[in-house]
Amino acid sequence: MTSTGNAVPLSAHAFTRSVFTKTLHDNRRIFTVWALATAALAMLYAAYYPQVSANTAAKIPDALRGFGLSDTADAAGYLQGAVFGLLVPLLATFYGAATGARMISADEDSGYLDLVLAHPVSRTRLLLQRYAALAAGGVAIAAAVLLAMLAVRSGAHLGAVSVTGFAAQAVHLALLMLLFGALGTALGAATGRPRATVFGVTAAIGVASYALNGFAPQIGADGLRYATPFHYYIGTHPLTEGFQPLPILTMAAATAVLLAVGAWRFDRRDLGR
Protein backbone atom coordinates (compact mmCIF):
# COMPACT_ATOMS: atom_id res chain seq x y z
CA MET A 1 0.00 0.00 0.00
CA THR A 2 2.87 2.36 0.80
CA SER A 3 4.52 1.95 -2.59
CA THR A 4 1.22 2.43 -4.39
CA GLY A 5 0.47 5.56 -2.41
CA ASN A 6 3.83 7.07 -3.32
CA ALA A 7 3.58 6.31 -7.03
CA VAL A 8 1.56 9.35 -8.07
CA PRO A 9 3.58 11.98 -6.16
CA LEU A 10 6.84 10.48 -7.44
CA SER A 11 5.60 10.57 -11.03
CA ALA A 12 4.34 14.12 -10.66
CA HIS A 13 7.64 15.23 -9.12
CA ALA A 14 9.52 13.65 -12.00
CA PHE A 15 7.30 15.50 -14.46
CA THR A 16 7.94 18.89 -12.88
CA ARG A 17 11.67 18.26 -12.94
CA SER A 18 11.63 17.13 -16.57
CA VAL A 19 9.70 19.95 -18.27
CA PHE A 20 12.97 21.47 -19.48
CA THR A 21 14.55 18.18 -20.56
CA LYS A 22 11.32 16.89 -22.11
CA THR A 23 10.95 20.07 -24.15
CA LEU A 24 14.55 19.73 -25.30
CA HIS A 25 13.95 16.09 -26.23
CA ASP A 26 10.69 16.80 -28.06
CA ASN A 27 12.31 19.58 -30.09
CA ARG A 28 15.75 18.03 -30.57
CA ARG A 29 15.29 17.51 -34.31
CA ILE A 30 14.00 21.06 -34.82
CA PHE A 31 16.91 22.57 -32.89
CA THR A 32 19.40 20.38 -34.77
CA VAL A 33 18.02 21.32 -38.18
CA TRP A 34 18.04 25.03 -37.31
CA ALA A 35 21.62 24.83 -36.04
CA LEU A 36 22.95 22.92 -39.04
CA ALA A 37 21.05 24.99 -41.62
CA THR A 38 21.96 28.35 -40.12
CA ALA A 39 25.62 27.40 -39.70
CA ALA A 40 25.83 26.00 -43.23
CA LEU A 41 24.32 29.10 -44.82
CA ALA A 42 26.51 31.43 -42.77
CA MET A 43 29.58 29.40 -43.71
CA LEU A 44 28.62 29.44 -47.39
CA TYR A 45 28.25 33.21 -47.50
CA ALA A 46 31.40 33.78 -45.42
CA ALA A 47 33.45 31.53 -47.68
CA TYR A 48 32.48 33.71 -50.66
CA TYR A 49 34.46 36.67 -49.30
CA PRO A 50 37.63 36.00 -51.38
CA GLN A 51 35.50 36.40 -54.53
CA VAL A 52 34.43 39.92 -53.56
CA SER A 53 36.14 42.49 -55.75
CA ALA A 54 37.45 45.85 -54.58
CA ASN A 55 34.72 47.75 -56.40
CA THR A 56 31.83 45.63 -55.14
CA ALA A 57 30.84 48.23 -52.55
CA ALA A 58 30.33 50.82 -55.29
CA LYS A 59 27.72 48.59 -56.91
CA ILE A 60 25.60 48.21 -53.79
CA PRO A 61 22.31 50.18 -53.94
CA ASP A 62 22.08 52.97 -51.41
CA ALA A 63 18.88 51.44 -50.03
CA LEU A 64 20.86 48.42 -48.79
CA ARG A 65 23.62 50.34 -47.04
CA GLY A 66 21.52 50.65 -43.91
CA PHE A 67 21.66 46.88 -43.56
CA GLY A 68 25.45 46.93 -43.20
CA LEU A 69 26.37 46.52 -46.86
CA SER A 70 28.72 49.47 -47.12
CA ASP A 71 32.33 48.28 -46.95
CA THR A 72 32.27 44.77 -48.39
CA ALA A 73 35.94 44.92 -49.41
CA ASP A 74 36.84 44.71 -45.72
CA ALA A 75 36.42 41.31 -44.02
CA ALA A 76 34.50 42.67 -41.03
CA GLY A 77 32.40 44.91 -43.28
CA TYR A 78 31.54 42.03 -45.59
CA LEU A 79 30.56 39.74 -42.71
CA GLN A 80 28.55 42.46 -40.99
CA GLY A 81 26.57 43.06 -44.16
CA ALA A 82 26.27 39.89 -46.19
CA VAL A 83 26.29 37.36 -43.36
CA PHE A 84 25.33 38.88 -40.01
CA GLY A 85 23.41 41.85 -41.41
CA LEU A 86 21.13 40.24 -44.00
CA LEU A 87 20.87 36.47 -43.82
CA VAL A 88 21.53 35.38 -40.26
CA PRO A 89 19.33 37.89 -38.36
CA LEU A 90 16.28 36.95 -40.42
CA LEU A 91 16.87 33.29 -39.65
CA ALA A 92 17.25 34.19 -35.99
CA THR A 93 13.96 36.09 -36.08
CA PHE A 94 12.08 33.20 -37.63
CA TYR A 95 13.65 30.72 -35.21
CA GLY A 96 12.42 32.79 -32.27
CA ALA A 97 8.97 33.28 -33.79
CA ALA A 98 8.47 29.63 -34.79
CA THR A 99 9.86 28.10 -31.62
CA GLY A 100 8.27 30.65 -29.30
CA ALA A 101 4.88 29.93 -30.85
CA ARG A 102 5.37 26.24 -30.02
CA MET A 103 6.07 26.67 -26.33
CA ILE A 104 2.54 27.48 -25.10
CA SER A 105 0.29 28.13 -28.10
CA ALA A 106 0.79 24.72 -29.72
CA ASP A 107 -0.44 22.85 -26.63
CA GLU A 108 -3.33 25.24 -26.07
CA ASP A 109 -4.31 24.82 -29.72
CA SER A 110 -4.42 21.04 -29.41
CA GLY A 111 -6.10 20.99 -26.01
CA TYR A 112 -3.05 19.33 -24.44
CA LEU A 113 -2.25 22.28 -22.18
CA ASP A 114 -4.99 21.42 -19.67
CA LEU A 115 -3.54 17.92 -19.32
CA VAL A 116 -0.05 19.29 -18.78
CA LEU A 117 -1.25 21.73 -16.12
CA ALA A 118 -3.12 18.95 -14.33
CA HIS A 119 0.31 17.98 -12.98
CA PRO A 120 1.62 19.90 -9.96
CA VAL A 121 3.54 22.40 -12.06
CA SER A 122 2.70 26.09 -11.99
CA ARG A 123 1.98 27.99 -15.17
CA THR A 124 4.96 30.26 -14.59
CA ARG A 125 7.30 27.32 -14.06
CA LEU A 126 5.99 25.62 -17.18
CA LEU A 127 6.54 28.76 -19.26
CA LEU A 128 10.02 29.43 -17.90
CA GLN A 129 11.27 25.87 -18.26
CA ARG A 130 9.96 25.59 -21.79
CA TYR A 131 11.52 28.93 -22.63
CA ALA A 132 14.79 27.70 -21.12
CA ALA A 133 14.74 24.85 -23.66
CA LEU A 134 14.13 27.38 -26.45
CA ALA A 135 17.06 29.41 -25.14
CA ALA A 136 19.29 26.34 -25.08
CA GLY A 137 18.40 25.74 -28.72
CA GLY A 138 19.24 29.35 -29.57
CA VAL A 139 22.60 29.10 -27.82
CA ALA A 140 23.33 25.88 -29.73
CA ILE A 141 22.54 27.61 -33.05
CA ALA A 142 24.80 30.56 -32.19
CA ALA A 143 27.57 28.15 -31.15
CA ALA A 144 27.22 26.26 -34.44
CA VAL A 145 27.52 29.53 -36.38
CA LEU A 146 30.59 30.50 -34.36
CA LEU A 147 32.25 27.15 -35.07
CA ALA A 148 31.39 27.51 -38.77
CA MET A 149 33.00 30.96 -38.89
CA LEU A 150 36.13 29.75 -37.16
CA ALA A 151 36.30 26.77 -39.52
CA VAL A 152 36.46 29.01 -42.63
CA ARG A 153 38.26 31.94 -41.01
CA SER A 154 41.66 31.06 -42.40
CA GLY A 155 40.64 29.64 -45.78
CA ALA A 156 38.26 32.54 -46.52
CA HIS A 157 40.84 35.19 -45.55
CA LEU A 158 38.79 36.42 -42.60
CA GLY A 159 41.73 36.59 -40.23
CA ALA A 160 41.30 40.35 -39.81
CA VAL A 161 38.32 39.53 -37.59
CA SER A 162 39.50 38.27 -34.21
CA VAL A 163 38.16 35.19 -32.47
CA THR A 164 36.82 37.53 -29.78
CA GLY A 165 34.93 39.47 -32.45
CA PHE A 166 33.33 36.30 -33.77
CA ALA A 167 32.46 35.23 -30.23
CA ALA A 168 30.87 38.60 -29.47
CA GLN A 169 28.81 38.41 -32.65
CA ALA A 170 27.68 34.90 -31.70
CA VAL A 171 26.54 36.16 -28.28
CA HIS A 172 24.57 38.96 -29.96
CA LEU A 173 23.02 36.40 -32.31
CA ALA A 174 21.97 34.19 -29.40
CA LEU A 175 20.44 37.18 -27.60
CA LEU A 176 18.49 38.16 -30.73
CA MET A 177 17.01 34.66 -30.95
CA LEU A 178 16.21 34.67 -27.24
CA LEU A 179 14.48 38.04 -27.54
CA PHE A 180 12.18 37.00 -30.37
CA GLY A 181 11.68 33.63 -28.71
CA ALA A 182 10.55 35.47 -25.59
CA LEU A 183 8.23 37.62 -27.68
CA GLY A 184 6.61 34.57 -29.29
CA THR A 185 6.35 32.70 -26.00
CA ALA A 186 4.92 35.72 -24.20
CA LEU A 187 2.37 36.46 -26.93
CA GLY A 188 1.12 32.89 -26.90
CA ALA A 189 0.98 32.73 -23.13
CA ALA A 190 -0.67 36.13 -22.71
CA THR A 191 -3.29 35.98 -25.46
CA GLY A 192 -4.12 32.31 -26.01
CA ARG A 193 -4.16 32.90 -29.76
CA PRO A 194 -3.53 30.01 -32.17
CA ARG A 195 0.04 29.01 -32.89
CA ALA A 196 -0.11 30.25 -36.50
CA THR A 197 -1.31 33.66 -35.35
CA VAL A 198 1.39 33.97 -32.70
CA PHE A 199 4.05 33.01 -35.23
CA GLY A 200 2.70 35.46 -37.81
CA VAL A 201 2.53 38.38 -35.40
CA THR A 202 5.98 37.70 -33.94
CA ALA A 203 7.55 37.30 -37.37
CA ALA A 204 5.81 40.42 -38.65
CA ILE A 205 7.12 42.48 -35.72
CA GLY A 206 10.59 41.08 -36.36
CA VAL A 207 10.58 41.83 -40.08
CA ALA A 208 9.12 45.30 -39.51
CA SER A 209 11.77 46.20 -36.93
CA TYR A 210 14.47 44.74 -39.20
CA ALA A 211 13.25 46.91 -42.10
CA LEU A 212 13.01 49.97 -39.86
CA ASN A 213 16.58 49.50 -38.70
CA GLY A 214 17.77 49.17 -42.29
CA PHE A 215 15.76 51.90 -43.95
CA ALA A 216 15.76 54.52 -41.17
CA PRO A 217 18.90 56.24 -42.53
CA GLN A 218 17.22 56.59 -45.93
CA ILE A 219 14.36 58.59 -44.46
CA GLY A 220 16.53 60.69 -42.15
CA ALA A 221 15.32 58.97 -39.00
CA ASP A 222 18.45 57.34 -37.64
CA GLY A 223 17.16 57.74 -34.09
CA LEU A 224 14.42 55.18 -34.74
CA ARG A 225 17.06 52.47 -34.97
CA TYR A 226 17.51 52.62 -31.21
CA ALA A 227 13.95 51.34 -30.83
CA THR A 228 14.75 48.12 -32.70
CA PRO A 229 16.62 45.07 -31.35
CA PHE A 230 18.63 44.90 -34.57
CA HIS A 231 20.54 48.05 -33.69
CA TYR A 232 21.80 46.40 -30.50
CA TYR A 233 22.42 43.16 -32.35
CA ILE A 234 24.59 44.53 -35.19
CA GLY A 235 24.69 48.34 -35.01
CA THR A 236 27.27 48.35 -32.22
CA HIS A 237 29.73 46.43 -34.45
CA PRO A 238 30.54 43.43 -32.25
CA LEU A 239 32.77 41.93 -34.95
CA THR A 240 35.24 44.77 -34.57
CA GLU A 241 34.41 46.20 -31.13
CA GLY A 242 34.00 42.87 -29.31
CA PHE A 243 31.95 42.52 -26.14
CA GLN A 244 30.13 45.65 -25.01
CA PRO A 245 27.89 45.76 -21.93
CA LEU A 246 25.18 48.13 -23.22
CA PRO A 247 23.81 46.14 -26.19
CA ILE A 248 24.07 42.85 -24.31
CA LEU A 249 22.27 44.20 -21.24
CA THR A 250 19.65 45.96 -23.37
CA MET A 251 18.67 42.80 -25.26
CA ALA A 252 18.77 40.72 -22.07
CA ALA A 253 16.58 43.23 -20.21
CA ALA A 254 14.03 43.36 -23.05
CA THR A 255 13.88 39.56 -23.02
CA ALA A 256 13.35 39.47 -19.26
CA VAL A 257 10.55 42.06 -19.45
CA LEU A 258 8.74 40.15 -22.20
CA LEU A 259 8.93 36.91 -20.22
CA ALA A 260 7.78 38.60 -17.02
CA VAL A 261 4.76 40.17 -18.71
CA GLY A 262 3.89 36.95 -20.50
CA ALA A 263 4.18 34.89 -17.31
CA TRP A 264 2.13 37.40 -15.32
CA ARG A 265 -0.68 37.37 -17.85
CA PHE A 266 -0.51 33.60 -18.38
CA ASP A 267 -0.84 32.99 -14.63
CA ARG A 268 -4.05 35.03 -14.48
CA ARG A 269 -5.68 34.22 -17.80
CA ASP A 270 -8.75 31.99 -18.13
CA LEU A 271 -7.53 29.17 -20.34
CA GLY A 272 -11.07 28.06 -21.09
CA ARG A 273 -12.13 31.20 -22.96
N, C-alpha and C positions, 0 to 999 in steps of 0.2 A: 504493500500500500504506500510505503514511504517513497519508493522509487517512482511509482506512478504519479504520486502527487507532485513530485519535483520536475516531472517531464515538461510540463507546459512552461513554467517559469524559465527553465534552462533553455528551452527552444527560443522563447521570446528574447531572453538576454543575448543569445547568439545572434538573433536577427538584428537587434539594435547595434551590436558591435560590427556587423558585417555590411551595413548599408553602403559604406564607402567601398569596401572590397567587392561587394556584389555589383555595384554600379560600374566599377572598373572592369570586372569580368564580363558583364553583359555588353559593354561597349568596347571591348578590347580590339575587335576587328575594325570598328569605325576609327578608333584612335590610331591604330596601326596604319590604316590606309591614308588617313590625313597626314600622318608624319612622313610616310614614304613619298607620297605624291608632292607634298609641299617642298620637301628637301630635294627631290629630283628636279622639280621645275626651277627652284632657286639655283641649283647647281648648273643646270643647263644654261640658264641666262648668264650666270656668272662666268662660265667657261667661254662664253662668246666674246668676252672683253678684248682679247688679243686681236679680234677681227675689226674692232672699232677704229675707224680712221681719224686722223687729227681734225678733219673738218666736219665730222659728224654733228657736233654741237651746233654748227651754223645751219644745219638742215632741219633742226628741231623746231616745230611750230611754237610760236610764242605762247599759245594757249596751254601747252604742256609743260612749260618751264616752272609753273607753280607746283608741279608734282615731283620736282627734283631733277628733271631732265634739263640741266643747264650746262654742266661741265663733264660731259661723258668721256672726254679724252683722259681725264684723271680717274684712277682706279676707284677712289672713294666716291667721286661724283657719279661715276657710272653705276656703281652698286646702289648708291642712295636713290638714283632715279629708276633705272631699269629693273632692278631686283627688289630692293626694299621700299621703293617709292610707288611702284605701279602694281606689280604682280602679287608680292607676298602680303601686303596689308589687306588686299581684297580677300585673299584666301583666309587670312586670320579673321576678318569680319564674318565671313560666311561660316567658318568653323564655330565661332562663338554663337552666332544666331541659330545654326542648326542644332548644335549640341545643347545650348541653353533651352531651346524649345522642347527638347526631349526630357529634361530633368523632372519637370512637374506636369507640364501640359499633356505630354503623351499618355501618362497614366490616368490623368483626369478625363482625357478624351475617351479612353477605352473602358473606364469604369473601374480600373484596377486600383486607383488611389485609395478608395475607401477600404479595400482589403489590406493594403499596406499599412494604413493608419489604424487598423484594428489591433495591430501589435503595439506594445508599450513603447512607442517612439514618438516624440513630440514632432509637430509639424516643422518647427524651427530646426530641430536636429536633422530631420529628414532632408530638408532643403540644403542645409550647410554641408552635410556629408556627401550628398549627391553633387553639389557644386565643387566640393573638394576633389571628387573624381574627375570632373570636367577640367579643373585647374591642373590636375596631374597630367591629363592628356595634352593640355596646352603647353605645359612645360616640356613634355616629351617631344612635341612638334618643334618647339624652339630649339631644343637640344639637337634634334636631327638636322635642322637647318644649319646650326652652328658647325656640326661635324662635317656637313656637306661643303660649307664654305672653306673650312680648314683643309679639306681633302683636295680642293682645286686651287687653293691659294697660291701655291708655287707654280703649278703648271699653267695657270691662267694669268700669271704675272700680276697678282693682286697683293704682292708682298708689301706694298706701300701702306696697306691697312694692317694695323697691328692686331695681334690675337685679342688684346684687351678691347679694341674697337669692335671686333666681331662679337665678342662676348657681351659687350654692352648693348649692341644692336639686338642680339638674341634675347636679352632680358626685356628690352622694350617690346619686342615681338610677343613674348609670352604675356606681358602685362596688357597688350592690346587685345589678345585673345581672351584673357581673363575678364577684361572690362566688358566686352560684348557678350561674353558668356554670362556674366552677372546680369546684364541688361535683359537677355533672353530669359534667364531663369526667373528674375524678379517680375518681368511682365507676365509670364505664365502663372507664377504663384499668386500675384496680386489680382489678376483679372479673371482667371479661369477660362480664358479664351482658348479656342482650339489650337492645336500645335501648329498647323499651317499658318494661322493668323499671327501667332506669336513670332514665328520665323519670318514671315513677310514684313511685319512691323519693325522687328529688330534689324533685319537686313536693309530695309529702306532707310532707317535712321543712320545706319552705318554708311551706306552709299552716299546719302545726302551730306553727311558731315565730311566724308572723303572728298566729294566734289567741292564743297565749300572751302575746304582747306586748300585745294588745288587752284580753284578759280578766283579766290578772294583777291589776289594781287592784280588780276586782270580788271577788276571792277573798282580798284582803289580802296579796298576794304581789308587791308592786311590785319587789322585788329580782330576781325572775326575769326581768324585762325586760332586764336587763343581759346575759343569756345569749343573747339573740336579736339577729340583725343588724338587725332593724327598729327597735330602740331607737336604734342608731347612725345609722340612715338618717333617721329622722324625729323621734325623741324629743329630739334636741338642738336642735330648732327652727332649721334652717338658713335658712328663709325670713326670719326676723327677726334671727337672730344671725349670719348670714353664715358665712364659712369658719372652721372650728374644727379644729385639728390632731388632737385625740383621736379623734373619730369617723372621720375620714378615715383616719388611720393604723391604727385598729383594724380597719376593714373591709379595708384593703389588706393588712394582716398576715395576717388570716384567709384571704384569697384566696391569698397566697403559700404559706402552710402547706398548704392543700388541694392546690395544684398540685405542691408538692414531694413530698408523700406519694404522690399519684397517680403522678407520674413515677418515683419510687423503686420503687414496686410494679410498675408497667408494665414497667420495664426488667428486672425479675427474674422476671416471671410467664411460665409456659409457655403460649403462645398456642394450643397444640394440644389443651389439655385440655377 
